[in-house]
Amino acid sequence: VTILANTNYILVVNPLLPPNTLQEFIAYAKARPGQLNVASVASGSSQHLMGELFNILAGVKMQHIPYKGGAQGIIDLMGGQVQASFSNAINVIPHIKNGKLKGLAITGDKRTVALPQLPTYAEGGLPGYGPKNWQGILAPAGTPKAVIAKLSAEGAKILAMPEISEKLVNSGMEPFHSGPEKMAAQMKSDHAESAKVIKTAKIKVE
């Protein structure tokens, strides 16, 4: 039906890890191929693919560590059992603010007001890295176009509410109303990009 918001992801590391910038982290990882462990919520998840895309574009090799959900991975990251994660902004912004995690870069075209000091990947020196993850509304196949249009319009009205928009922005998300056609095109594009990463990284279903 429509995309409602782009979900930004932050590269977070254990605060005791020496790198303080994206470029420092890339150099640190290059010097330690296969030695840095990266947590994700599961094999084949968006986090997993983000990590593999990062490996490809940055020219590094980090070890993917899948978890059954995100909470334990964040706990282990704070405890030092893993060194990094490409995590949903809403889940890690509080930990960055209280110093339990260190944020190095955020997806999206601009910085988030929730963490204005945190640079985007382009600002950090990796402009080609821009994985997209978004939230939207789907309807069953065959739903009448008039109903689709109505749902899309209502979604736009909800996003226009200041309290909704402000809450999304403060969570590190970007309110974005696409409409049905753009959503369909985005789904097709995202599928192709994910397939390319899966093939290049030789990811197999476990």
Salt bridges, closest charged atoms under 4 A:
GLU52 OE2 - HIS48 NE2 3.31
GLU123 OE1 - ARG111 NE 2.81
GLU154 OE2 - LYS150 NZ 3.21
GLU154 OE2 - LYS157 NZ 3.47
